[in-house]
Amino acid sequence: MSEQHIVEIPQSVLLSAQSLDDLEDWLAAHDPEFLEEIRRIRNDEDLADRDKDFGEILKRWPIES
């Protein structure tokens, strides 16, 4: 059985979200695994002085570009 994660979304976020995209943005901005991956990639790329194609990241995370 897969592990389920419960995310508490503040009422203010639910009331102010005008679309599912707004809610998805909030969830991504508060997902520690996603944020860590973005930080790691950014640091790696900054140190290597090159840009990263984020298409590969988008394939691993349920994000529409």
C-alpha positions in Angstrom: 0.0 0.0 0.0 1.4 3.4 -0.9 2.1 6.0 1.7 -0.4 8.9 1.8 0.6 12.4 2.7 -1.8 14.8 4.3 -1.4 18.4 3.5 -3.1 21.1 5.5 -4.1 24.0 3.3 -5.0 27.2 5.1 -8.6 28.4 4.6 -7.2 31.8 3.4 -5.4 30.0 0.6 -8.5 28.0 -0.4 -10.7 31.2 -0.4 -8.2 33.3 -2.3 -7.3 30.6 -5.0 -9.0 31.6 -8.2 -8.1 28.4 -10.0 -6.6 24.9 -9.5 -3.4 26.4 -10.9 -3.2 28.8 -8.0 -3.7 25.9 -5.6 -1.1 23.8 -7.4 1.4 26.7 -7.3 0.8 27.0 -3.5 1.3 23.3 -3.0 4.6 23.2 -5.1 5.9 26.3 -3.1 5.4 24.4 0.1 6.6 20.9 -1.0 10.0 20.4 0.8 11.1 17.7 -1.7 10.4 19.9 -4.7 12.0 22.9 -3.2 15.1 20.9 -2.3 15.4 19.5 -5.8 15.1 23.0 -7.3 17.7 24.4 -4.9 20.1 21.5 -5.6 19.8 21.9 -9.3 20.2 25.7 -9.2 23.3 25.4 -7.0 24.8 22.8 -9.2 24.1 24.8 -12.3 25.3 28.1 -10.8 28.5 26.5 -9.7 29.0 25.0 -13.1 28.1 28.4 -14.7 25.6 26.9 -17.1 21.8 26.8 -17.5 19.6 23.8 -16.9 16.7 22.7 -19.1 13.9 22.4 -16.6 12.0 20.0 -18.9 13.5 17.0 -17.2 12.3 18.3 -13.8 8.8 18.9 -15.1 8.7 15.2 -16.2 9.3 14.1 -12.6 6.9 16.5 -10.9 3.2 16.9 -11.9 3.7 20.5 -13.2 2.4 21.9 -16.4 4.7 24.5 -18.1 
